[in-house]
């Protein structure tokens, strides 16, 4: 999937003649023939590129005379915009992404405009559409988790192809967009090996399923794959009964499938722990879906008289305020600010035609475990 050549040429003309200040407001651009020779494209493509710049108020045309750089006031008022779309309920992770995007956008003289996808697939698409219509030259998107039926009809496959859309964190291969994702496979693999190193050989993994739709939660799927491979590599048999499935009940609207619907209820966690207490060869460690679920599980375990970590070691993912919780527990430390920076840089490279889709950048996910003083152990 490539950006149309007319878009790339328009961007090049703006950069080479206007942003570089080679031409001042009111000065005429080279003729179509001259631009045709410079960029090695047809006169039709040059005309299309000039039309794009005219629509964006970068230039204006005088019949029979040529194309001219717009008035300085018009150019000043025309602030280049970068759109950032995501579920604001993702709280600190989304805010960290925004911080990274904003740092890079400022260096490029752009302003970031945010939109809340409100945990709804159709709302996400509408946010992207609205920001593009508002003049955003690129979109940084933290996509909602998809259900499987979206794989064939996902708007990211066939809409808004003229605008660079860079996906952060949650992304799927079929979307074929530039992506900045985290190495969740390695996160699951490393967490499992860490727990084995702590002396655990019976390790449970909390997995996710839905009763109404087939949820394609890629990060959880990748972590589970890493968990299974780590066990196999260490010669520990995978036991299906240690896959603790949490059934979430999404909204009756199948398009509403984001974070708050993926968090198991306290009743589900309590039932999970009561079943754990009844098990004959019960696990001594549990890898939870993420930190909030890990903290909720520890709280309920305490109410049931289960000692954490002595009876059951619980691990999480994403370092979501886990440092404020006692007892400390193993988690991961994905750098969402860095992800935002990379996504913005890749968006500008995509605008300049320097990279093509699909282009995937995978960020590492280091483990993090704050131990009590005197018990420090590097992981």
C-alpha positions in Angstrom: 0.0 0.0 0.0 1.7 3.2 -1.2 0.9 6.9 -0.8 -0.3 8.1 -4.2 2.5 9.8 -6.1 0.6 13.0 -6.3 0.6 13.3 -2.5 4.4 12.6 -2.3 5.1 15.2 -5.0 2.8 17.8 -3.3 4.7 17.2 -0.1 8.0 17.6 -1.9 7.1 20.8 -3.6 5.9 22.3 -0.3 9.1 21.3 1.4 11.5 22.3 -1.4 10.1 25.7 -2.3 8.0 26.9 0.6 9.1 25.4 3.9 12.7 25.9 2.9 11.7 29.6 2.2 13.3 29.3 -1.2 10.3 31.2 -2.4 8.6 34.0 -0.5 4.9 34.6 -0.3 3.6 36.1 -3.6 6.5 34.6 -5.6 5.7 32.2 -8.5 6.5 28.5 -8.5 8.4 27.0 -11.4 6.3 26.1 -14.4 4.6 22.7 -14.7 7.3 21.7 -17.2 10.1 22.6 -14.9 8.5 20.8 -12.0 7.9 17.8 -14.3 11.6 17.6 -15.0 12.7 18.2 -11.4 10.5 15.4 -10.0 10.6 13.0 -12.9 6.8 12.6 -13.2 4.2 13.4 -15.7 2.6 16.8 -16.1 -0.7 15.2 -15.0 0.9 14.3 -11.7 2.3 17.8 -11.2 -1.1 19.3 -11.9 -2.7 17.0 -9.4 0.0 17.9 -6.8 -0.6 21.6 -7.4 -4.3 21.1 -6.9 -3.7 19.4 -3.5 -1.5 22.4 -2.5 -4.2 24.8 -3.6 -6.9 23.0 -1.7 -4.7 23.3 1.4 -4.2 27.0 0.8 -0.5 26.6 0.4 -0.5 28.1 -3.0 -3.0 30.0 -5.2 -3.3 30.1 -9.0 -3.7 32.9 -11.5 -5.2 31.9 -14.8 -2.7 32.1 -17.5 0.1 33.1 -15.2 0.9 30.2 -12.9 1.0 29.1 -9.2 2.1 31.4 -6.4 3.0 31.0 -2.8 0.2 32.0 -0.5 0.2 35.2 1.6 2.4 35.0 4.7 -0.6 35.4 7.0 -2.4 32.5 5.3 0.6 30.3 5.7 1.0 31.3 9.3 -2.6 30.6 10.1 -2.4 27.2 8.4 -0.9 25.2 11.3 0.0 21.7 10.2 -1.9 19.2 12.2 -1.2 15.7 13.4 -4.2 13.6 14.6 -3.9 11.3 17.6 -6.8 8.9 18.1 -7.3 6.4 20.9 -9.4 5.3 23.9 -8.9 8.0 26.6 -9.9 5.4 29.2 -6.5 3.8 28.6 -5.4 6.6 30.9 -1.7 6.9 31.6 -0.6 4.8 28.7 -2.4 6.9 26.1 -1.2 10.1 27.8 2.4 8.8 27.6 1.9 8.1 23.8 0.5 11.6 23.4 3.6 13.1 25.1 5.9 11.3 22.7 3.9 12.3 19.6 3.7 15.9 20.8 7.5 16.1 21.3 8.2 15.1 17.7 5.3 17.1 16.2 6.6 20.3 17.8 10.0 19.7 16.2 8.3 19.5 12.8 6.2 22.6 13.5 3.0 20.7 13.9 0.2 20.7 16.4 -1.4 17.5 17.8 -5.2 17.2 17.8 -6.6 14.5 19.9 -9.9 12.5 19.6 -11.4 9.9 21.9 -12.5 6.7 20.1 -14.8 6.1 23.2 -14.1 2.3 23.1 -16.2 1.9 19.9 -15.0 0.7 16.5 -17.4 2.9 14.6 -16.5 5.9 16.7 -12.8 5.3 16.0 -13.4 5.4 12.3 -15.5 8.5 12.6 -12.6 10.2 14.7 -10.1 9.3 12.0 -12.4 10.7 9.2 -13.2 13.9 11.1 -9.5 14.7 11.8 -8.5 14.1 8.2 -11.3 16.4 7.1 -10.0 19.0 9.6 -6.7 19.0 7.7 -4.5 16.5 9.7 -1.7 15.5 7.4 -1.2 12.2 9.3 -2.9 10.2 12.0 -1.4 8.3 15.0 -3.9 5.7 16.0 -4.1 3.5 19.0 -6.6 1.1 17.5 -9.3 -0.6 19.6 -9.0 -4.4 20.0 -10.8 -6.0 17.1 -13.3 -8.9 17.0 -12.6 -11.5 14.3 -15.4 -10.4 12.1 -13.6 -7.1 11.6 -10.6 -8.7 9.8 -12.4 -8.7 6.5 -14.2 -5.4 6.8 -11.7 -3.3 8.8 -11.8 0.3 7.4 -8.0 0.5 7.8 -7.7 -2.0 4.9 -9.4 0.1 2.3 -10.2 3.6 3.5 -8.2 6.8 4.0 -5.3 5.4 1.9 -4.1 8.8 0.9 -3.2 9.8 4.5 -0.5 8.1 6.5 -2.0 6.3 9.5 0.5 4.9 12.0 -0.8 2.3 14.4 0.6 2.1 18.0 0.5 -0.9 20.4 -2.7 -2.7 19.2 -2.3 -3.6 15.5 -2.9 -6.6 13.3 -1.0 -7.8 10.2 -4.0 -7.7 8.0 -4.3 -3.9 8.5 -1.1 -3.4 6.5 -0.3 0.0 7.9 2.9 1.3 9.4 3.0 -0.1 13.0 4.8 0.5 16.2 4.1 -2.5 18.5 5.6 -4.1 21.6 7.2 -7.5 21.7 4.5 -9.1 23.7 5.7 -12.6 22.7 9.0 -11.9 24.4 7.2 -10.3 27.4 5.3 -13.6 28.0 8.4 -15.7 27.3 10.6 -13.6 29.7 8.0 -13.4 32.4 7.6 -17.2 32.4 11.3 -17.8 32.6 11.6 -15.3 35.4 9.0 -17.1 37.4 10.7 -20.5 36.8 13.9 -18.8 38.0 12.0 -17.9 41.2 11.4 -21.6 41.8 8.0 -22.0 40.2 7.2 -24.9 37.9 3.4 -24.8 38.1 2.6 -21.5 36.4 -0.9 -20.6 35.4 -1.7 -18.1 32.6 -4.8 -15.9 32.6 -6.3 -15.9 29.1 -9.2 -14.0 27.6 -12.3 -15.2 25.7 -15.8 -13.8 25.1 -19.2 -15.4 25.1 -20.7 -13.2 22.5 -17.9 -12.5 20.0 -14.5 -13.9 19.1 -12.1 -11.4 20.5 -8.8 -11.1 18.7 -6.7 -9.6 21.6 -3.3 -9.9 19.9 -1.1 -8.9 22.9 -2.6 -11.6 25.1 -2.3 -14.1 22.3 1.3 -13.3 21.8 2.1 -13.5 25.5 0.4 -16.8 25.8 2.5 -18.1 22.8 5.7 -16.9 24.6 4.5 -18.6 27.8 4.1 -21.9 26.1 7.4 -21.7 24.3 9.3 -20.8 27.5 7.8 -23.8 29.3 8.8 -26.1 26.4 12.3 -24.6 26.2 12.8 -25.3 29.9 11.5 -28.9 29.7 8.3 -28.1 31.6 5.1 -29.7 30.3 2.3 -27.4 29.3 -0.9 -28.3 31.2 -4.2 -27.1 29.7 -5.8 -26.9 33.1 -3.3 -24.1 33.9 -4.8 -21.9 31.2 -7.2 -19.9 33.3 -9.7 -18.6 30.9 -11.6 -15.4 31.8 -14.8 -15.0 30.0 -15.7 -11.3 29.5 -19.1 -10.1 28.5 -18.9 -7.4 25.9 -21.5 -4.8 25.4 -24.5 -6.0 23.3 -23.0 -3.7 20.6 -20.3 -6.0 19.2 -18.3 -2.9 18.1 -17.7 -1.9 21.7 -14.8 -4.1 22.6 -12.1 -2.1 24.3 -10.4 -2.1 27.7 -13.2 -1.8 30.2 -14.9 -4.8 28.6 -11.7 -6.8 28.9 -11.3 -6.5 32.6 -12.8 -9.6 34.4 -15.3 -8.8 37.2 -14.4 -9.3 40.8 -16.9 -12.2 40.8 -15.0 -13.9 38.0 -11.7 -13.5 39.8 -13.1 -14.8 43.1 -14.4 -17.8 41.3 -11.1 -18.4 39.6 -9.3 -18.3 43.0 -11.8 -20.5 44.7 -11.3 -23.1 41.9 -7.5 -22.6 42.4 -7.9 -23.4 46.2 -9.7 -26.7 45.3 -7.1 -27.8 42.8 -4.9 -30.8 43.6 -1.7 -29.6 42.0 -2.5 -26.0 42.1 -0.1 -23.5 40.4 2.2 -21.5 42.6 2.3 -18.6 40.2 -0.2 -16.8 38.0 0.4 -14.5 35.1 -2.5 -12.1 35.0 -3.8 -10.2 32.0 -2.2 -7.0 33.1 -1.4 -4.9 36.2 -4.9 -3.8 37.1 -6.1 -7.4 37.0 -3.1 -8.5 38.9 -3.8 -6.0 41.7 -7.5 -6.9 41.8 -6.5 -10.6 42.0 -4.1 -10.0 44.9 -6.8 -8.0 46.8 -9.4 -10.8 46.4 -6.7 -13.4 47.3 -6.1 -11.6 50.5 -9.8 -11.6 51.4 -9.8 -15.4 50.8 -6.9 -15.9 53.1 -4.4 -16.6 50.3 -0.9 -15.2 51.0 0.7 -13.4 48.1 3.4 -14.1 47.1 4.0 -17.0 49.6 1.1 -19.1 48.5 0.6 -17.6 45.0 3.0 -15.4 43.1 1.1 -13.1 40.8 2.6 -11.2 37.8 1.2 -8.5 35.6 2.0 -6.4 32.5 2.4 -2.8 31.5 3.7 -1.2 34.8 0.3 0.5 35.4 0.9 2.2 38.8 2.2 -1.1 40.1 4.9 0.7 42.1 2.2 2.1 44.3 0.8 -1.3 45.2 1.9 -3.6 48.1 3.2 -6.2 47.9 5.4 -5.5 44.9 4.9 -7.9 42.0 6.7 -8.6 38.7 5.4 -6.6 35.7 6.8 -5.3 32.4 7.8 -1.7 31.5 6.8 -0.9 27.9 7.9 2.6 26.9 4.7 4.2 25.5 6.3 7.6 25.3 9.0 6.2 23.0 6.3 4.4 21.0 4.6 7.8 20.5 7.9 9.4 19.4 8.6 6.6 16.9 5.1 6.7 15.5 5.3 10.4 14.9 8.7 10.1 13.2 7.5 7.3 11.0 4.4 9.4 10.1 6.7 12.2 8.8 8.9 9.6 7.0 5.7 8.2 5.4 4.7 11.7 4.3 8.1 12.1 2.6 7.7 8.8 0.9 10.8 7.4 2.7 9.0 4.2 3.9 6.3 2.1 2.5 3.5 0.1 4.1 3.5 -2.3 5.8 6.4 -1.2 8.0 6.5 -2.7 11.5 8.8 -1.4 14.3 8.9 -3.7 17.4 9.9 -2.2 20.7 11.3 -4.4 23.5 9.4 -4.9 26.8 11.8 -5.2 29.7 10.7 -6.9 32.9 10.3 -4.8 36.1 10.1 -5.9 39.7 10.6 -3.7 42.7 11.7 -5.8 45.6 11.8 -4.9 49.3 15.2 -3.5 50.5 17.7 -6.3 51.1 16.0 -8.6 48.6 17.1 -7.0 45.4 17.6 -9.4 42.5 18.2 -8.3 39.0 15.9 -9.6 36.3 
